[in-house]
């Protein structure tokens, strides 16, 4: 995602690789969906433990596993959106800086 620059400028010798941000965003989104599909929302099936109290406690634990899985997939999908936002912001900034450089080079282009 971040590559060492060849000394040609940029902050602290690093530059953001735009395609990598976009690819990471897509991968995170896809994998969030995969993770979400692995475990049912109400948890995996509950085996019979042979005792009503044990069965009830096991059911609660398995439901929590389903809830935690849902939460983890949601966080990963949220990270996907953050990566996409970072890509879009870098792209806008790059466009703005390119436009500014063009205006500095040719003052007649200043609007």
C-alpha positions in Angstrom: 0.0 0.0 0.0 2.8 2.4 0.8 5.9 2.2 -1.3 9.3 3.7 -0.7 9.7 6.7 -3.0 12.9 7.0 -5.0 13.8 10.3 -3.4 11.8 12.3 -5.9 9.7 14.1 -3.3 6.8 13.0 -1.2 6.4 13.0 2.6 9.1 11.1 4.4 10.2 9.1 1.4 6.9 7.2 0.9 4.1 7.4 -1.6 0.6 6.0 -1.5 0.0 3.5 -4.3 -3.5 4.2 -5.4 -4.3 0.9 -7.0 -3.3 -0.9 -3.9 -5.8 1.1 -1.8 -8.6 0.3 -4.2 -7.6 -3.4 -4.3 -7.4 -3.7 -0.6 -10.8 -2.0 -0.2 -12.4 -4.6 -2.6 -10.7 -7.5 -0.9 -11.8 -6.4 2.5 -15.3 -6.0 1.3 -15.3 -9.5 -0.3 -13.8 -11.2 2.7 -16.2 -9.5 5.1 -19.0 -11.1 3.1 -17.3 -14.4 3.2 -16.8 -14.3 7.0 -20.4 -13.3 7.5 -21.6 -16.3 5.5 -19.4 -18.8 7.4 -21.5 -18.7 10.6 -25.2 -18.2 10.9 -26.3 -15.0 12.7 -27.8 -17.0 15.5 -24.7 -19.2 15.8 -23.8 -22.7 14.8 -26.2 -25.5 15.5 -26.4 -26.5 19.1 -25.7 -30.2 20.0 -27.6 -31.9 22.7 -25.5 -31.9 25.9 -27.8 -34.3 27.7 -28.9 -31.8 30.3 -31.4 -28.9 29.9 -29.2 -26.4 31.8 -26.1 -27.3 29.8 -28.1 -27.1 26.6 -29.4 -23.6 27.5 -25.9 -22.4 28.4 -24.4 -23.9 25.2 -27.1 -22.2 23.1 -26.3 -18.8 24.6 -22.5 -19.3 24.0 -23.2 -20.4 20.4 -25.5 -17.4 19.8 -22.7 -15.1 21.1 -20.3 -16.7 18.6 -22.8 -15.8 15.8 -23.0 -12.3 17.1 -19.3 -11.8 17.4 -18.8 -13.2 13.9 -21.4 -10.7 12.6 -19.6 -7.9 14.4 -16.2 -8.9 13.1 -17.4 -9.0 9.5 -19.0 -5.6 10.0 -15.8 -4.1 11.3 -13.9 -5.6 8.3 -16.5 -4.1 5.9 -16.2 -0.8 7.7 -12.4 -0.9 7.1 -13.1 -1.5 3.4 -15.1 1.7 3.3 -12.3 3.6 5.1 -9.8 2.3 2.5 -12.1 3.4 -0.3 -12.5 6.8 1.3 -8.7 7.2 1.6 -8.3 6.3 -2.0 -10.9 8.8 -3.1 -9.3 11.6 -0.9 -5.8 10.9 -2.3 -7.2 10.9 -5.8 -8.9 14.3 -5.2 -5.8 15.7 -3.6 -3.6 14.5 -6.5 -6.0 16.1 -9.0 -6.0 19.4 -7.1 -2.2 19.5 -6.9 -1.9 18.7 -10.6 -4.3 21.4 -11.4 -2.4 23.8 -9.2 0.9 23.0 -10.8 -0.7 23.6 -14.2 -1.9 27.0 -13.1 1.4 27.9 -11.6 3.1 26.9 -14.9 0.6 28.9 -17.0 -1.0 31.7 -15.0 -3.5 32.3 -17.8 -5.2 29.0 -16.8 -6.1 30.4 -13.3 -9.8 30.6 -13.0 
